């Protein structure tokens, strides 16, 4: 088994995406590629396996942009539309067509998916080209393709969302509180990808300064802020971030391979 784990940020934007429809602010009119953000999602890979985190409404375009033709599993963070509603595009991504594609999440999330998108979880005897999915409830640490996946419980306002840790990497989007029991699961990180919506406070997301505060307490080596709104101008604001902290952008790829490429 290789020591390499790679994460690609497929989408770094908030629920509206950036540019925001109808907005004429400087960021929304910017031609800087790193200011053009599709809805939030990521792709983990190791040993030839590809694990999608969330199926954003922009999943089709993300796959076309980055040459993704199959995935082997999906990890869901929570049931909000901007993280789920690309689920129908999973029908062309099943890396093992003979078996349903496993999708993982906490119980409420799996119940939501199997109810709202019932056709994707039903028997495939019916006519039609549909996703073929199997919901799997995560209760504890998961072993997936030879690696340990640790679900991290987060608060997203007054709702529960999951982050995920794989080795020395953690991905925590859509959160406003990291509970103390989860802090203990996030020690010794080399890379932390974390929600940092905007500079002003928000009731269900970390602001940039709040995300930085949490990351500094966790002492992560490299911190990447994602789920960004159009308040964030990549070129203008990147230079003001502390050392070791950066804004995500669509297509950003980070490899953890014994300290290289960090």
DAJOBEL-V727383 format. One record per backbone hydrogen bond with DSSP energy under -0.5 kcal/mol. NH is the residue of the N-H (numbers start at 0). CO is the residue of the C=O. E is the energy in kcal/mol with one decimal. If there is no record, write none. Layout:
<<NH & CO & E> <NH & CO & E>>
//
This chain:
<<4 & 255 & -1.2> <5 & 44 & -2.4> <6 & 253 & -2.5> <7 & 42 & -2.5> <8 & 251 & -3.0> <9 & 7 & -1.0> <9 & 40 & -1.0> <10 & 40 & -2.0> <12 & 37 & -2.8> <13 & 227 & -1.7> <16 & 13 & -1.5> <17 & 36 & -2.6> <22 & 19 & -2.3> <28 & 24 & -1.6> <29 & 26 & -1.0> <34 & 31 & -2.2> <35 & 32 & -1.6> <36 & 17 & -1.8> <36 & 34 & -0.8> <37 & 35 & -0.5> <39 & 12 & -1.1> <40 & 10 & -1.6> <41 & 52 & -1.5> <42 & 7 & -2.4> <43 & 50 & -3.1> <44 & 5 & -2.1> <45 & 48 & -1.4> <48 & 45 & -2.9> <50 & 43 & -3.1> <51 & 49 & -0.5> <51 & 72 & -2.3> <52 & 41 & -3.1> <53 & 51 & -0.7> <53 & 74 & -1.7> <54 & 82 & -2.1> <55 & 53 & -0.6> <58 & 55 & -2.0> <61 & 57 & -2.4> <62 & 58 & -2.7> <63 & 59 & -2.1> <64 & 60 & -2.6> <65 & 61 & -2.0> <66 & 62 & -0.7> <67 & 62 & -1.8> <68 & 66 & -0.6> <70 & 92 & -3.5> <71 & 49 & -3.3> <72 & 49 & -0.9> <73 & 101 & -1.9> <74 & 51 & -3.2> <75 & 73 & -0.6> <75 & 103 & -2.9> <82 & 79 & -2.2> <83 & 79 & -0.8> <83 & 80 & -0.9> <84 & 80 & -2.4> <85 & 54 & -2.7> <86 & 83 & -1.7> <88 & 85 & -1.6> <89 & 86 & -1.7> <90 & 87 & -1.6> <91 & 88 & -1.2> <92 & 89 & -1.5> <93 & 89 & -0.6> <94 & 70 & -2.2> <94 & 92 & -0.6> <98 & 95 & -2.6> <100 & 131 & -3.0> <101 & 99 & -0.5> <102 & 133 & -2.8> <103 & 73 & -3.2> <104 & 135 & -1.6> <109 & 105 & -2.2> <110 & 106 & -2.5> <111 & 107 & -2.1> <112 & 108 & -2.5> <113 & 109 & -2.6> <114 & 110 & -1.3> <115 & 111 & -3.1> <116 & 112 & -2.6> <117 & 114 & -0.8> <119 & 116 & -1.9> <120 & 117 & -1.8> <121 & 117 & -0.9> <125 & 122 & -0.8> <129 & 127 & -0.9> <132 & 119 & -2.7> <132 & 130 & -0.5> <133 & 100 & -2.3> <135 & 102 & -2.7> <137 & 104 & -2.4> <138 & 136 & -0.7> <141 & 148 & -3.0> <143 & 141 & -0.6> <143 & 146 & -3.2> <146 & 143 & -1.3> <148 & 141 & -3.9> <148 & 146 & -0.5> <149 & 147 & -0.6> <149 & 164 & -2.7> <150 & 148 & -0.7> <151 & 162 & -2.8> <152 & 150 & -0.6> <153 & 160 & -2.7> <154 & 176 & -2.4> <155 & 153 & -0.5> <155 & 158 & -3.3> <156 & 154 & -0.6> <157 & 155 & -0.5> <158 & 155 & -1.4> <160 & 153 & -2.0> <161 & 76 & -2.4> <162 & 151 & -2.9> <163 & 170 & -2.0> <164 & 149 & -2.2> <165 & 168 & -2.7> <166 & 147 & -0.6> <168 & 165 & -1.9> <169 & 190 & -2.0> <170 & 163 & -2.7> <171 & 192 & -3.5> <175 & 154 & -3.7> <176 & 154 & -1.6> <178 & 176 & -0.7> <181 & 178 & -1.0> <182 & 178 & -1.9> <183 & 179 & -1.4> <184 & 181 & -1.0> <185 & 182 & -1.6> <186 & 183 & -0.6> <187 & 217 & -0.5> <188 & 185 & -0.6> <189 & 167 & -2.4> <190 & 167 & -2.1> <191 & 221 & -2.7> <192 & 169 & -2.9> <193 & 191 & -0.6> <193 & 223 & -2.7> <194 & 171 & -2.1> <195 & 225 & -2.5> <196 & 205 & -1.6> <201 & 204 & -0.6> <205 & 174 & -1.6> <207 & 197 & -2.7> <210 & 206 & -2.6> <211 & 207 & -2.1> <212 & 208 & -2.2> <213 & 209 & -2.3> <214 & 210 & -2.5> <215 & 211 & -2.5> <216 & 212 & -1.8> <217 & 213 & -1.9> <218 & 214 & -1.1> <219 & 214 & -1.4> <220 & 188 & -1.5> <221 & 189 & -1.6> <222 & 243 & -2.9> <223 & 191 & -2.9> <224 & 245 & -2.9> <225 & 193 & -2.4> <227 & 11 & -3.1> <228 & 196 & -2.5> <231 & 228 & -1.3> <232 & 230 & -0.6> <233 & 231 & -0.7> <236 & 232 & -3.1> <237 & 233 & -2.2> <238 & 234 & -0.6> <239 & 236 & -1.3> <240 & 237 & -1.5> <244 & 241 & -1.9> <245 & 222 & -2.1> <247 & 224 & -3.2> <250 & 8 & -3.7> <251 & 248 & -2.2> <253 & 6 & -2.6> <254 & 260 & -0.6> <255 & 4 & -2.9> <256 & 254 & -0.8> <256 & 259 & -0.8> <259 & 256 & -1.4> <261 & 258 & -0.6>>
//
